[in-house]
């Protein structure tokens, strides 16, 4: 077992690897985005899928100090 990973019995936390990262769950009609809880009063946000919506999301990420992101898309989005 990797010593850096925690197990559920040990109660430890996994180490934070990317302090300035955001997560995006990509959907066909809406995206959900999250930043670290200490970066924004409401760290989870929904976004539309149009270009202007995505520009607003990028602006929010910049305000929150985001430098990288991880995204997930369900198979149902079709791309």
CNS distance restraints for C-alpha pairs under 8 A (distance, minus, plus):
assign (resid   1 and name CA) (resid   5 and name CA) 7.81 0.50 0.50
assign (resid   4 and name CA) (resid  14 and name CA) 7.01 0.50 0.50
assign (resid   4 and name CA) (resid  15 and name CA) 7.21 0.50 0.50
assign (resid   5 and name CA) (resid  13 and name CA) 7.99 0.50 0.50
assign (resid   5 and name CA) (resid  14 and name CA) 5.71 0.50 0.50
assign (resid   5 and name CA) (resid  15 and name CA) 7.78 0.50 0.50
assign (resid   6 and name CA) (resid  10 and name CA) 6.68 0.50 0.50
assign (resid   6 and name CA) (resid  11 and name CA) 7.27 0.50 0.50
assign (resid   6 and name CA) (resid  12 and name CA) 5.45 0.50 0.50
assign (resid   6 and name CA) (resid  13 and name CA) 5.95 0.50 0.50
assign (resid   6 and name CA) (resid  14 and name CA) 5.60 0.50 0.50
assign (resid   7 and name CA) (resid  11 and name CA) 6.82 0.50 0.50
assign (resid   7 and name CA) (resid  12 and name CA) 7.05 0.50 0.50
assign (resid   8 and name CA) (resid  12 and name CA) 7.66 0.50 0.50
assign (resid  18 and name CA) (resid  68 and name CA) 7.98 0.50 0.50
assign (resid  20 and name CA) (resid  36 and name CA) 7.89 0.50 0.50
assign (resid  20 and name CA) (resid  65 and name CA) 6.20 0.50 0.50
assign (resid  20 and name CA) (resid  66 and name CA) 4.70 0.50 0.50
assign (resid  20 and name CA) (resid  67 and name CA) 5.44 0.50 0.50
assign (resid  20 and name CA) (resid  68 and name CA) 6.57 0.50 0.50
assign (resid  21 and name CA) (resid  35 and name CA) 6.84 0.50 0.50
assign (resid  21 and name CA) (resid  36 and name CA) 7.76 0.50 0.50
assign (resid  21 and name CA) (resid  66 and name CA) 5.34 0.50 0.50
assign (resid  21 and name CA) (resid  67 and name CA) 5.97 0.50 0.50
assign (resid  21 and name CA) (resid  68 and name CA) 4.77 0.50 0.50
assign (resid  21 and name CA) (resid  69 and name CA) 5.05 0.50 0.50
assign (resid  21 and name CA) (resid  70 and name CA) 7.38 0.50 0.50
assign (resid  22 and name CA) (resid  33 and name CA) 7.04 0.50 0.50
assign (resid  22 and name CA) (resid  34 and name CA) 5.62 0.50 0.50
assign (resid  22 and name CA) (resid  35 and name CA) 4.70 0.50 0.50
assign (resid  22 and name CA) (resid  36 and name CA) 7.26 0.50 0.50
assign (resid  22 and name CA) (resid  61 and name CA) 7.57 0.50 0.50
assign (resid  22 and name CA) (resid  66 and name CA) 6.25 0.50 0.50
assign (resid  22 and name CA) (resid  68 and name CA) 6.47 0.50 0.50
assign (resid  22 and name CA) (resid  69 and name CA) 4.58 0.50 0.50
assign (resid  22 and name CA) (resid  70 and name CA) 6.37 0.50 0.50
assign (resid  23 and name CA) (resid  33 and name CA) 5.58 0.50 0.50
assign (resid  23 and name CA) (resid  34 and name CA) 5.21 0.50 0.50
assign (resid  23 and name CA) (resid  35 and name CA) 6.64 0.50 0.50
assign (resid  23 and name CA) (resid  69 and name CA) 5.53 0.50 0.50
assign (resid  23 and name CA) (resid  70 and name CA) 4.89 0.50 0.50
assign (resid  23 and name CA) (resid  71 and name CA) 5.63 0.50 0.50
assign (resid  24 and name CA) (resid  31 and name CA) 6.73 0.50 0.50
assign (resid  24 and name CA) (resid  32 and name CA) 5.60 0.50 0.50
assign (resid  24 and name CA) (resid  33 and name CA) 4.35 0.50 0.50
assign (resid  24 and name CA) (resid  34 and name CA) 6.52 0.50 0.50
assign (resid  24 and name CA) (resid  69 and name CA) 7.21 0.50 0.50
assign (resid  24 and name CA) (resid  70 and name CA) 6.22 0.50 0.50
assign (resid  24 and name CA) (resid  71 and name CA) 4.49 0.50 0.50
assign (resid  24 and name CA) (resid  72 and name CA) 6.37 0.50 0.50
assign (resid  25 and name CA) (resid  31 and name CA) 5.61 0.50 0.50
assign (resid  25 and name CA) (resid  32 and name CA) 5.07 0.50 0.50
assign (resid  25 and name CA) (resid  33 and name CA) 6.35 0.50 0.50
assign (resid  25 and name CA) (resid  71 and name CA) 5.61 0.50 0.50
assign (resid  25 and name CA) (resid  72 and name CA) 4.90 0.50 0.50
assign (resid  25 and name CA) (resid  73 and name CA) 5.96 0.50 0.50
assign (resid  26 and name CA) (resid  30 and name CA) 6.95 0.50 0.50
assign (resid  26 and name CA) (resid  31 and name CA) 4.67 0.50 0.50
assign (resid  26 and name CA) (resid  32 and name CA) 6.68 0.50 0.50
assign (resid  26 and name CA) (resid  71 and name CA) 6.78 0.50 0.50
assign (resid  26 and name CA) (resid  72 and name CA) 5.88 0.50 0.50
assign (resid  26 and name CA) (resid  73 and name CA) 4.74 0.50 0.50
assign (resid  26 and name CA) (resid  74 and name CA) 7.26 0.50 0.50
assign (resid  27 and name CA) (resid  31 and name CA) 5.23 0.50 0.50
assign (resid  27 and name CA) (resid  32 and name CA) 7.95 0.50 0.50
assign (resid  27 and name CA) (resid  73 and name CA) 6.37 0.50 0.50
assign (resid  27 and name CA) (resid  74 and name CA) 7.05 0.50 0.50
assign (resid  27 and name CA) (resid  77 and name CA) 6.03 0.50 0.50
assign (resid  28 and name CA) (resid  49 and name CA) 7.49 0.50 0.50
assign (resid  28 and name CA) (resid  76 and name CA) 7.97 0.50 0.50
assign (resid  28 and name CA) (resid  77 and name CA) 5.11 0.50 0.50
assign (resid  29 and name CA) (resid  48 and name CA) 6.46 0.50 0.50
assign (resid  29 and name CA) (resid  49 and name CA) 5.97 0.50 0.50
assign (resid  30 and name CA) (resid  46 and name CA) 6.76 0.50 0.50
assign (resid  30 and name CA) (resid  47 and name CA) 5.68 0.50 0.50
assign (resid  30 and name CA) (resid  48 and name CA) 4.79 0.50 0.50
assign (resid  30 and name CA) (resid  49 and name CA) 5.78 0.50 0.50
assign (resid  31 and name CA) (resid  46 and name CA) 5.67 0.50 0.50
assign (resid  31 and name CA) (resid  47 and name CA) 5.05 0.50 0.50
assign (resid  31 and name CA) (resid  48 and name CA) 6.22 0.50 0.50
assign (resid  31 and name CA) (resid  49 and name CA) 6.79 0.50 0.50
assign (resid  32 and name CA) (resid  44 and name CA) 7.10 0.50 0.50
assign (resid  32 and name CA) (resid  45 and name CA) 5.76 0.50 0.50
assign (resid  32 and name CA) (resid  46 and name CA) 4.45 0.50 0.50
assign (resid  32 and name CA) (resid  47 and name CA) 6.21 0.50 0.50
assign (resid  33 and name CA) (resid  44 and name CA) 5.63 0.50 0.50
assign (resid  33 and name CA) (resid  45 and name CA) 5.23 0.50 0.50
assign (resid  33 and name CA) (resid  46 and name CA) 6.17 0.50 0.50
assign (resid  33 and name CA) (resid  47 and name CA) 7.53 0.50 0.50
assign (resid  34 and name CA) (resid  43 and name CA) 5.45 0.50 0.50
assign (resid  34 and name CA) (resid  44 and name CA) 4.32 0.50 0.50
assign (resid  34 and name CA) (resid  45 and name CA) 6.34 0.50 0.50
assign (resid  35 and name CA) (resid  39 and name CA) 6.58 0.50 0.50
assign (resid  35 and name CA) (resid  40 and name CA) 7.47 0.50 0.50
assign (resid  35 and name CA) (resid  43 and name CA) 5.23 0.50 0.50
assign (resid  35 and name CA) (resid  44 and name CA) 6.66 0.50 0.50
assign (resid  35 and name CA) (resid  61 and name CA) 7.78 0.50 0.50
assign (resid  35 and name CA) (resid  64 and name CA) 7.37 0.50 0.50
assign (resid  35 and name CA) (resid  66 and name CA) 7.65 0.50 0.50
assign (resid  36 and name CA) (resid  40 and name CA) 7.52 0.50 0.50
assign (resid  36 and name CA) (resid  43 and name CA) 6.36 0.50 0.50
assign (resid  37 and name CA) (resid  41 and name CA) 7.43 0.50 0.50
assign (resid  37 and name CA) (resid  42 and name CA) 7.55 0.50 0.50
assign (resid  37 and name CA) (resid  43 and name CA) 5.33 0.50 0.50
assign (resid  38 and name CA) (resid  43 and name CA) 7.84 0.50 0.50
assign (resid  39 and name CA) (resid  43 and name CA) 6.86 0.50 0.50
assign (resid  39 and name CA) (resid  64 and name CA) 5.30 0.50 0.50
assign (resid  39 and name CA) (resid  65 and name CA) 7.66 0.50 0.50
assign (resid  40 and name CA) (resid  64 and name CA) 6.63 0.50 0.50
assign (resid  47 and name CA) (resid  53 and name CA) 5.99 0.50 0.50
assign (resid  47 and name CA) (resid  54 and name CA) 7.07 0.50 0.50
assign (resid  47 and name CA) (resid  57 and name CA) 6.89 0.50 0.50
assign (resid  48 and name CA) (resid  53 and name CA) 5.28 0.50 0.50
assign (resid  48 and name CA) (resid  54 and name CA) 7.17 0.50 0.50
assign (resid  49 and name CA) (resid  53 and name CA) 6.10 0.50 0.50
assign (resid  49 and name CA) (resid  54 and name CA) 6.51 0.50 0.50
assign (resid  50 and name CA) (resid  54 and name CA) 6.39 0.50 0.50
assign (resid  51 and name CA) (resid  55 and name CA) 6.23 0.50 0.50
assign (resid  52 and name CA) (resid  56 and name CA) 6.34 0.50 0.50
assign (resid  53 and name CA) (resid  57 and name CA) 6.34 0.50 0.50
assign (resid  54 and name CA) (resid  58 and name CA) 6.22 0.50 0.50
assign (resid  55 and name CA) (resid  59 and name CA) 6.22 0.50 0.50
assign (resid  56 and name CA) (resid  60 and name CA) 6.23 0.50 0.50
assign (resid  57 and name CA) (resid  61 and name CA) 6.21 0.50 0.50
assign (resid  58 and name CA) (resid  62 and name CA) 6.22 0.50 0.50
assign (resid  59 and name CA) (resid  63 and name CA) 6.29 0.50 0.50
assign (resid  60 and name CA) (resid  64 and name CA) 6.24 0.50 0.50
assign (resid  61 and name CA) (resid  65 and name CA) 6.26 0.50 0.50
assign (resid  61 and name CA) (resid  66 and name CA) 5.11 0.50 0.50
assign (resid  62 and name CA) (resid  66 and name CA) 5.70 0.50 0.50
assign (resid  62 and name CA) (resid  67 and name CA) 7.79 0.50 0.50
assign (resid  73 and name CA) (resid  77 and name CA) 6.89 0.50 0.50
assign (resid  75 and name CA) (resid  79 and name CA) 7.49 0.50 0.50
